[in-house]
Amino acid sequence: MELAQTLAYDPGMSQTQSLSILFADVSGSTKLFELRGDVEARRLISAVLDALSGIAGRHGGKVIKTIGDEIMCTFPGALNGVLAAVDMQKRMAHDPLFVKENLAIRVGLHHGETLVEANDVFGDAVNTAARMGSTAKREQIVTTASTVRGLTNSGSIKTRSLGAIRVSGKLDPIEIVDVIWQEDLSNVTTVQRAIRLDDIPGSGAKLSIRYRGRVIEISATSQPCTLGRDANSTIVVDNEWVSRNHATIEYKRGYFTITDRSTNGTFVRIGDDDEMRLHRDEIHFRKAGTISLGQSVSNNTDNVLYFQCS
């Protein structure tokens, strides 16, 4: 969900504001288009975005833009953004149309200093919010611990720590939290208990990846490891069936995770399990196994990657 931005700076038209940036997108929209066709899928996604826009407005927010199946909003305060995110998830869970169509959203937000120009926003806070959105899963709200610390009159808002992740442009990992919006709040921590910067889960976790004699070691605080045909990838696999930006491996939510972004898929075998094809989805690594980009291991024996968790 990272946005490509070209900033034409004009001091006379720009100002810095402390804002909450929220991204929400429809989960599984690609499959929706495959199942329902372009016209009906577009109608359903538009209905979702209209509902989310209305909720943003009721919480003092402003819709900056909609991009395909995604909406980007700003709010004057952290609490406005968090409450809007909660109401967005509740609307999706209780609206008869959305429930019938099995529609859901994922939401990410962050509060920070933002450069405002005309009807758009730029800067580090926007990039961080976009990273929260890409980290969130279906029916989840992810935000930064710093955003939650800034909440006032938070009432019954509950969160739980998701550990620390890397964000592009930041030297150190940042702690993130999951905002619990469901009615059943059993077995979750409060805002005060969730935020412990000195207690990052999984800080000793390691993942080793071996490819053609080269070994890459990834820790819980490492930058994401990229796989693909692009020369700037962490591990370059140069084959015609491999996408330029094929897959990403990173540590999040307590696990090393591989996310496929390719055309032909990623084939993963964990331990003695059967090989599985991953396509525009993600799975957690366990134990040891193999990764093959674009083709099954049986058809791609010269380009197999081997991983091991420790």
Secondary structure, 3 states (H helix, E strand, C coil): CCCCCCCCCCCCCEEEEEEEEEEEEECCHHHHHHHHCHHHHHHHHHHHHHHHHHHHHHCCCEEEEEECCEEEEEECCHHHHHHHHHHHHHHHHHCHHHHHCCCCEEEEEEEEEEEEECCEEECHHHHHHHHHHHHCCCCCEEEEHHHHHCCCCCCCCEEEEEEEECCCCCCCCEEEEEEECCCCCCCCCEHHHHCCCCCCCCCCCEEEEEECCEEEEEECCCCCEEEECCCCCCEECCCCCCCCCCEEEEEECCEEEEEECCCCCEEEEECCCCCEEECCCEEECCCEEEEEECCCHHHCHHHCEEEEEC
